[in-house]
Amino acid sequence: MGQAAKNAILTPALCRAARGFLDWTQTDLADRSGVSRSTIRDYEGSRHDLHRATEAQLRLAFEEGGVAFVHMEGGHFGVCPRAVQTPQ
């Protein structure tokens, strides 16, 4: 993985975890994000890095699907359910 991976929030493992959390296939993620399934497959298999714009598309799809990315100790990130805003 290159320089882009060092600054990325969405690692291949976290991408797989977020999909699993939402019970999405790679095709589901591709449909929701506009990113090709082959790009998702290759990224999750650590075959190549993502461009920042592609990572942003994937993260937005996950966030709209109900996942939040949280910063954890040691500079790592995790996934959890996004808090639902209730009207006041």
PECOR-V981318 format. One record per pair of residues at least 12 apart in sequence whose ideal C-beta (glycine too) atoms are under 10 Angstrom apart, sorted by the first residue. I is the first residue (numbers start at 1). J is the second residue. D is the distance in whole Angstrom. If there is no record, write none. Layout:
BEGIN
i=[I/I]
j=[J/J]
d=[D/D]
END
This chain:
BEGIN
i=[1/1/1/2/2/3/4/4/4/4/4/5/5/5/5/5/6/6/7/7/8/8/8/8/8/8/9/9/9/9/9/9/9/9/10/10/10/10/10/10/10/10/10/10/10/11/11/11/11/11/11/11/12/12/12/12/12/12/12/12/12/12/13/13/14/14/14/14/14/14/14/14/14/15/15/15/15/15/15/15/15/15/15/16/16/16/16/17/17/17/17/18/18/18/18/18/18/18/18/18/18/18/18/19/19/19/19/19/19/19/19/20/21/21/21/21/21/21/21/22/22/22/22/22/22/22/23/24/24/24/24/25/25/26/26/26/26/26/26/27/27/28/28/28/29/29/29/29/29/29/30/30/31/32/32/32/32/32/32/32/33/33/33/33/33/33/33/33/33/33/34/34/34/34/34/35/35/35/35/35/35/35/36/39/39/39/39/40/40/43/43/62/62/63/64/65/66/66/66/66/66/67/67/67/67/68/68/68/68/69]
j=[46/48/49/48/49/49/49/50/51/52/55/46/48/49/50/55/49/75/52/55/49/50/52/55/59/77/55/56/59/69/70/71/76/77/43/50/54/55/56/58/59/62/69/77/79/43/44/46/50/55/76/77/40/42/43/44/45/46/47/48/49/50/44/46/44/59/62/67/69/76/77/78/79/29/40/43/44/50/55/58/59/62/79/40/43/44/45/67/77/78/79/58/59/61/62/63/65/66/67/68/69/78/79/40/44/58/61/62/65/67/79/79/62/65/66/67/79/80/81/61/62/65/66/67/79/81/65/61/62/65/67/37/40/38/39/40/41/43/44/40/41/40/61/65/44/57/58/61/62/65/58/61/61/57/58/60/61/62/64/65/54/56/57/58/59/60/61/62/64/65/54/57/58/60/61/50/53/54/55/57/58/61/54/51/54/57/58/54/58/55/58/79/82/82/82/82/80/81/82/83/84/79/80/81/82/80/81/82/83/82]
d=[7/9/6/9/5/9/5/7/7/7/8/9/10/5/8/10/10/10/8/10/8/7/8/6/10/9/7/10/7/6/10/8/10/5/9/7/9/5/9/6/6/8/8/8/10/9/10/9/10/10/9/8/10/9/6/5/7/5/9/10/10/9/8/9/10/10/9/10/8/9/6/8/7/8/7/7/5/9/9/7/9/8/10/10/10/5/10/9/10/8/6/8/9/9/5/9/8/10/5/10/8/10/5/9/8/10/10/8/9/9/10/9/8/9/8/6/5/8/8/9/7/5/7/6/9/10/10/9/9/7/10/9/10/9/10/5/6/10/7/9/10/10/9/9/9/10/7/6/8/9/10/9/9/9/9/9/4/8/7/7/8/10/5/5/9/7/4/8/9/10/9/6/9/10/8/8/10/6/9/5/6/8/10/10/7/10/9/9/7/9/8/8/9/7/9/9/10/6/5/10/9/5/7/7/6/5/7/4/7/9]
END
